[in-house]
């Protein structure tokens, strides 16, 4: 399997999961819900390359999240998300995020060292956190993403929302 074929399969997977989560979100909308409290969130997520802690704060419907980990010169990731909350309740949060990422690392197929900016959908159900999206690599220090206009980005983990009841 070539690297482009693997990326195409990953992009299709990201879009499929995004579609499923969108359908779940649409089916769960409550017409009378208007309250969007401010709160802190703390968690631990993984993007496939490494596990990293995260912290975020929501100011009503708008918020930010910073995640990342520096292990060594050739292995680190940092992600900054600016989000807009679509829905929030005691159990569920859905949001759309603009994100910027710095990724340096490797997997069995390639080395990575790039900056990327994109958009992602996030879903939090009682702490289970999933974020999926696509980002455009705008600075590729190694040059192995030259043929890729977008790269998939996704995170899975636990993010606790400190909402006041």
N, C-alpha and C positions, 0 to 999 in steps of 0.2 A: 504494500500500500504506500503510495507516495504521500509526501507531506501535504500537497494541495488537496488530495483526495480526503485525507484525514481532517483537514480544516473544513472542507465542504460538509463532511458528515457532522462535525461539531457545530457548524453554523445551522444546519438543519435541525439538530437536536435542540439548540438554544431557541430557535424560532418555534419549534413544536411545544416546548415546555412553556414558553411565553404565551402561546395561544391557549393552552390548557388553563394556566393561571388566570388569564384574562376572563375566560368563561366562568371560572369559579368566582372571580371578583364580581362580575356582572350579576350572577345569580344570587349573590349575598348582599346586595345593596339594600340599605334601610333608608327609606325616604325621609323619615323624621330626624335622622341623626345630623346634628349641626355642631356638636361640641368637639373641638380639637385642642386638648390641653397641652401645655408645654411639659416636657419631661426629658430626663437623661436616659441614655441607653449604654450598656456595657456588654461586650461579648467577645467571643472567640470564633474566628472563621478560618476557612481554608479555601484557597483558589486552585488547588491542585499541586502547585509548586511548594508551598509551605503553609504552616499554620501561623496565624497572627492575631493579636488582640485588637480590639476596636473600641472606640468611644464615639458617641454622638449626642447631639442635643437637638430636640425639636421645639421650635418656637411656634406653636400652633400647627399650621399646615406646612410650614417651611422648616427645613432642618439641614444639618450636616452630619457626616460620619467620616471619621479618619481611622483607617486601619493600616497596619503594616508591621514589618519586622525586619531588622537588620541583623543578619547572621554573620556575614563576612563580605569582603569586597565583591566576590563573585556570586553572592546569593542574598538578595534582599528585594522586598516589595513594599510599596507604599501606595495607598489609594485614598483619594479625597472625593467624597460624594456631596453634592448639593442636591437636596431632595425636595419633592413636592408630594405631600400625602394625599392620596386619593380617598382613602377611608381608614379610620382608626376606631377600634373598640377595645374592650378589655382583653379580647382574645386575638384579634386579627388587625394587622396593619398592611396596607398596600400603598406603594409609592412609586413614583417615577424619579429617576436620579440622573443628573449630569455628573460624569465622573472623569477624573484624571488619574492616571496610574503611571508609576515608575516600576518597571519589572526588570530584574537582573537575576538570571538563573539558567538552569538547563534541565532538560528531560532527556530520555534516551535517544530522541531524534534530532535535537538541535540545542544550541545555546541561544539565550535571549538577553537583550540589553536595549530596552526601548522605553519611550514615553508614548502614551496613548490617551485620547480623549474620546468619550462617547456617551451613550445613553443606555440606561438599564432599568429594569423593572424589579422591584424588591417586594417580597412577601414574607411576613412574619406571623406565624401561628403559634401562640403560646411559647414563644422563644425560639422555635425552629425557624431559622432564617435562610432564605434562598434569594439570591440576586442573580439575574441573567441579563446579558446585554451584548452589544457590539461596540467596539471602539476603533477609532482610526489611529494607527501608529504614525505620529507626526515627526518623531525623531528616532531613527533606528541606528544605533551605534555600530552594530555588527553588519547590517545590510541583508540579513536573511528574510526580512519581511517586505522587501521591495515589491514583490508581486502581489501582496495582500493589501487591498484597500481597507479592509476591516479585520479585526481579530476578535474572537469571542472572549467575553469576560464573564466570569461567574464566581460566586462565592456561596459556600454552604457552611452552616454552623449554628451556634446558639447565641442569640442576642436578647438580653433581658431588658425589658422596657420598665423603667421605674415610674409608672403612672400612678397618680394619686387616685384613690377610689372615691 
